[in-house]
Amino acid sequence: MKTKQFYLDHNSTSPLSKKVKHFLKGGEVDFFNPNSLHPLGQSSHAVVYEVTQFLHDYFRIPSDEFFLIYHSGVTEGLNLLAHHFAEDKLGEMKCFISDHPCAYEQAQRFKSSQFELISTNSDFEFESCKFSENPTLLNWTVVNNLSGHVFDYQTLKKFKNRFIQDNNSVFVHIDAAQLIGKTELKKEVFDLLNIASFISFSGHKFGALKGVGFSFIHNTWKKKMNPFLYGGEQNYKIRASTMNTLGIYSLKLALEEQREKADMLVKVEELRNEMKNLLEQDKQWILPFSNFKTESVNTLSFCHHSLASDRLLPAFYAHGLYVSPGSACTSGAAKPNFYLEELGHKHLAKNLIRVSLGAENLENKAEILGAFTQVLENIRKM
């Protein structure tokens, strides 16, 4: 009998939303070039405008203070910004050891004296960090894809008060890739978005099509940005390329669905906590991020005390539990986890398993817990 499959890797890519699937099945997908002057092109331009206004309203980001550009996702959005600061010979960049590889690998663009990887301890308490008067891009990840740690408004405010204060040459980029569908959109989340200069999202993280994302950029940067791609007038001349109108429309559909199922996050957290309880009762597992005070509702990362993830993954897959060893953006390979190494868990860096849940898992809750229990028992025998 074929093993039933359960997708538990929503932090890598969320399944397409039902609204997006329904729209695609309808077949009305003949979008045209939104920069074309003929009526068909202008109808597509109207769709882009509609979605743009929707995104401003959804995230409560005022359109008279921020403009919006479309791209392929947060990785490209951050590369675009880092490119600008690196092109400015005085520009600097800082990010955290907990950030996505697309942040700390920007070091390759900068001189060593102009790039800093900020260290923290396991409680995310900051060590020494100094900012010069040079224009500096600070990357701030709202929700960590691996630990589930939510770096909230109060944490950023505390960081700014301690290290930035009145330094007006520091510009914050919010990496919001894991924000939607993984944590409740409370008022303080919107406060966080409104103290940044740049905010970036990836559509495939919340049920839209792959290859489409967007960034809100403060209006003061509209004429300052060095173009990332040349060859057209699109996206305020910052990112020339024909806009992906179909992908852009899928952003609106997916976010509408996320809003409709927001009350399901409580049940997602309950499933996560039941899985966590099973791990805490089993001495072979270590939860390296369990002391974080604020965390997303869907993420659970754990390490075996001795077995590497490439030994563990087949045991999960055999029972249809499609988990991961961490971020899928690290070339699809199970590698030692940089974040764990930096936190002093080098002996566990190859042993990580990440479960990241979604509302789609709730209808199979009992089966998932049963399979998870069986996997833990089987691993004890390895």
C-alpha positions in Angstrom: 0.0 0.0 0.0 1.3 3.4 -0.9 2.4 5.6 2.0 0.3 8.7 2.5 2.4 11.9 2.0 2.4 14.9 4.3 4.2 18.1 3.3 5.9 19.6 6.4 8.2 22.1 4.7 6.1 25.2 4.4 9.0 27.5 5.3 10.7 26.5 2.0 7.7 26.9 -0.2 4.1 27.0 0.8 1.6 25.1 -1.3 -0.3 27.1 -3.9 -3.3 28.7 -2.4 -6.7 27.3 -3.4 -7.7 30.7 -4.8 -4.6 30.7 -7.1 -5.3 27.1 -8.2 -9.0 27.9 -8.9 -8.0 31.0 -11.0 -5.4 29.0 -13.0 -7.9 26.2 -13.7 -10.3 28.8 -15.0 -7.9 29.4 -17.9 -8.3 33.2 -17.9 -4.5 33.8 -17.7 -3.9 35.8 -20.9 -2.2 38.7 -19.3 -0.3 41.0 -21.6 2.7 43.3 -21.3 1.6 46.0 -18.8 3.9 48.5 -20.5 2.2 48.1 -23.9 0.1 51.1 -25.0 -2.7 49.1 -26.6 -5.9 48.4 -24.7 -4.8 44.8 -23.8 -1.5 46.0 -22.3 -3.3 48.7 -20.4 -5.7 46.2 -19.0 -2.7 44.3 -17.6 -1.3 47.6 -16.3 -4.6 48.1 -14.4 -4.2 44.7 -12.8 -0.7 45.6 -11.6 -2.1 48.9 -10.2 -4.9 47.1 -8.4 -2.5 44.7 -6.8 -0.1 47.4 -5.8 -2.9 49.3 -4.0 -4.1 46.1 -2.4 -0.6 45.4 -1.0 -0.2 48.9 0.5 -3.6 48.5 2.2 -2.9 44.9 3.4 0.3 45.8 5.1 -0.8 49.3 6.2 2.2 50.9 4.4 1.2 54.3 3.2 1.6 54.8 -0.6 2.5 58.5 -0.1 5.6 57.4 1.9 6.6 54.2 0.1 6.7 53.1 -3.5 6.6 49.4 -4.5 8.7 47.4 -7.0 8.2 43.8 -8.1 10.9 41.2 -8.5 11.5 37.5 -8.0 11.5 37.4 -4.2 13.4 38.6 -1.1 16.8 37.2 -2.3 16.6 39.5 -5.4 15.2 42.4 -3.3 18.1 42.3 -0.9 20.7 41.8 -3.7 19.2 44.9 -5.3 19.8 47.0 -2.2 23.2 45.5 -1.4 24.2 46.3 -5.0 23.4 49.9 -4.4 25.3 50.2 -1.1 28.3 48.4 -2.6 28.3 50.6 -5.7 28.5 53.6 -3.3 32.2 53.3 -2.4 31.4 54.6 1.1 28.4 52.2 1.6 28.4 49.5 4.3 26.2 46.6 5.2 25.5 44.7 8.5 23.4 41.6 9.1 23.1 39.0 11.8 24.4 35.4 12.1 20.8 34.3 12.2 20.0 35.8 8.7 19.3 33.9 5.5 22.4 33.1 3.3 21.2 35.8 0.9 22.1 38.3 3.6 25.5 37.2 4.9 26.8 36.1 1.4 26.6 39.8 0.4 30.0 40.1 2.1 31.4 39.2 -1.4 30.2 42.6 -2.7 32.0 44.7 0.0 35.5 45.3 1.3 36.0 43.4 4.6 36.0 46.7 6.5 32.6 47.6 5.1 30.7 44.4 6.0 29.9 43.1 9.4 28.2 39.9 10.6 26.6 40.8 13.9 26.9 38.1 16.6 24.3 37.3 19.2 24.0 34.6 21.9 21.2 32.0 22.0 18.9 34.5 23.7 19.4 36.9 20.8 21.1 39.4 23.1 23.4 41.7 21.1 27.1 42.0 21.5 29.1 45.1 20.6 28.0 46.7 17.3 29.2 50.1 16.0 27.9 52.2 13.1 29.9 54.7 11.3 28.5 57.8 9.6 28.7 56.1 6.2 25.4 55.0 4.6 24.8 51.6 6.1 22.2 48.9 5.1 21.1 46.9 8.1 19.3 43.6 7.3 16.6 42.6 9.9 14.8 39.3 9.5 11.4 39.4 11.1 10.9 35.6 11.3 13.8 33.2 11.2 13.0 30.3 8.8 15.0 27.8 10.9 14.4 28.6 14.6 11.0 30.3 14.1 12.3 33.1 16.3 10.3 36.3 15.8 12.5 39.4 15.9 9.7 41.8 16.9 9.2 45.5 17.1 10.5 45.8 20.7 13.7 43.9 19.8 14.4 46.2 16.9 13.6 49.3 18.9 16.0 48.1 21.7 18.7 47.5 19.1 18.2 51.0 17.5 18.2 52.7 20.9 21.4 51.0 22.0 23.5 51.1 18.8 21.9 53.4 16.2 20.2 56.2 18.2 20.1 59.3 16.1 22.4 58.1 13.4 20.4 59.0 10.2 22.8 57.1 7.9 21.5 53.6 8.9 18.8 52.2 6.7 16.9 49.1 7.8 15.8 46.4 5.4 13.1 44.1 6.7 13.2 40.5 5.4 9.6 39.6 5.7 9.7 36.3 3.7 8.4 34.2 6.6 6.0 36.7 8.1 2.7 35.6 6.3 1.0 32.5 7.5 3.6 31.8 10.2 2.7 34.4 12.8 -0.2 36.6 13.7 -0.3 40.0 12.1 -0.6 42.1 15.3 -0.2 45.8 15.6 3.4 45.6 16.6 4.2 43.8 13.4 2.8 46.7 11.4 4.8 49.1 13.6 7.9 47.1 12.7 7.2 47.5 9.0 6.8 51.2 9.3 10.2 52.0 10.9 12.1 50.5 8.0 13.3 52.0 4.7 12.9 48.8 2.8 10.6 45.8 3.3 10.7 42.7 1.1 8.4 39.7 0.6 8.5 36.4 -1.5 5.2 35.2 -3.0 6.0 31.5 -2.8 6.2 31.7 1.0 2.5 32.4 1.3 0.8 30.5 -1.5 1.4 32.7 -4.6 3.3 31.5 -7.7 7.1 31.1 -7.5 9.4 33.7 -9.0 7.4 36.7 -7.8 8.0 39.0 -4.9 8.0 42.7 -4.0 9.7 45.4 -2.0 8.3 48.5 -0.4 11.0 51.3 -0.7 10.8 54.6 1.1 10.1 57.5 -1.3 13.4 59.2 -0.4 15.2 56.5 -2.4 13.1 56.8 -5.6 15.8 58.8 -7.5 18.8 57.5 -5.5 18.8 53.8 -6.3 21.5 52.5 -8.7 19.6 50.3 -11.3 20.0 46.6 -10.7 18.9 45.7 -14.2 19.2 48.0 -17.2 17.1 48.0 -20.3 13.7 49.5 -19.6 11.5 51.9 -17.7 9.8 49.3 -15.5 9.8 49.5 -11.7 10.9 53.2 -11.6 14.0 52.3 -13.8 15.4 50.3 -10.8 14.7 46.8 -12.1 14.1 46.7 -15.9 12.2 43.6 -17.1 8.7 42.9 -18.3 6.6 42.5 -15.1 5.2 39.1 -14.3 1.6 40.1 -14.3 0.2 36.6 -13.7 2.5 36.2 -10.7 1.7 39.6 -9.4 -2.1 38.9 -9.5 -1.4 35.6 -7.7 0.0 37.7 -4.8 -3.4 39.3 -4.2 -5.3 36.0 -4.4 -2.9 34.2 -2.0 -3.0 37.0 0.6 -6.8 37.2 0.5 -6.8 33.5 1.3 -4.3 34.0 4.1 -6.5 36.6 5.7 -9.5 34.3 5.5 -7.7 31.5 7.3 -5.8 33.6 9.9 -7.8 32.1 12.8 -6.4 28.7 11.9 -2.9 29.7 13.2 -3.9 28.8 16.7 -4.6 25.2 15.6 -1.3 25.1 13.6 0.5 26.1 16.8 -1.3 23.3 18.8 -0.1 20.7 16.3 3.4 22.1 16.5 3.3 22.0 20.3 2.1 18.4 20.3 5.0 17.4 18.1 7.4 19.4 20.4 6.0 17.5 23.4 6.8 14.2 21.8 10.4 15.3 21.2 10.8 16.7 24.8 9.8 13.3 26.2 12.5 11.5 24.0 16.1 11.9 25.3 17.6 11.3 21.9 16.5 14.8 20.7 17.8 18.3 21.5 15.8 21.4 20.8 18.5 24.1 20.3 16.1 27.0 20.0 13.7 26.2 22.7 14.7 29.1 24.9 13.6 31.8 22.4 10.9 34.0 24.0 9.0 34.8 20.8 8.5 32.3 18.0 6.4 31.6 14.9 3.5 29.2 15.3 4.5 26.7 12.7 8.2 26.0 13.0 9.9 23.3 15.0 13.6 22.5 14.6 15.4 19.7 16.5 18.7 17.8 16.4 19.5 14.2 17.1 22.3 13.9 19.7 24.5 11.8 17.4 22.9 11.0 14.0 23.3 13.4 11.0 20.3 14.6 9.1 21.2 12.6 6.0 20.8 9.5 8.1 17.5 10.7 9.6 15.7 12.0 6.6 15.0 8.6 5.0 13.2 7.5 8.2 10.9 10.5 8.0 10.3 10.1 4.2 9.5 6.4 4.7 6.5 7.4 6.7 5.5 10.2 4.3 6.7 13.1 6.5 8.4 15.5 4.1 10.6 17.5 6.5 13.9 19.3 5.7 17.4 19.8 7.1 16.9 23.6 6.9 16.7 26.3 4.3 16.2 24.9 0.8 18.1 27.9 -0.6 21.4 26.3 0.4 21.6 24.4 -3.0 19.2 21.6 -1.8 22.0 19.8 0.1 22.2 18.9 3.8 25.1 20.9 5.0 26.4 21.8 8.5 24.1 24.6 9.7 26.0 27.9 9.9 23.6 29.4 12.5 24.0 26.4 14.9 27.8 26.6 14.6 27.8 30.3 15.4 25.6 29.7 18.5 28.1 27.2 19.8 26.3 24.0 18.7 29.0 22.8 16.2 28.5 19.2 17.3 24.8 19.4 16.3 25.3 21.4 13.0 24.9 18.4 10.8 22.0 16.8 12.8 19.2 19.3 12.2 15.7 18.5 11.2 13.1 21.2 10.6 9.3 20.8 10.6 7.4 23.8 9.2 3.6 23.4 9.2 0.7 25.1 7.4 -3.1 25.2 7.8 -3.2 22.5 5.1 -1.8 20.0 7.6 -4.7 20.3 10.1 -7.1 17.9 8.3 -4.4 15.2 8.7 -3.4 16.1 12.3 -4.0 12.6 13.8 -2.2 10.8 10.9 0.8 13.2 11.1 1.2 12.7 14.9 0.9 9.0 14.5 3.5 8.8 11.8 5.8 11.2 13.7 5.6 9.0 16.8 6.4 5.9 14.8 9.4 7.7 13.2 10.8 8.7 16.6 10.5 5.1 17.7 12.2 3.7 14.6 15.1 6.1 15.0 15.6 5.0 18.6 16.4 1.6 17.1 19.0 2.9 14.6 
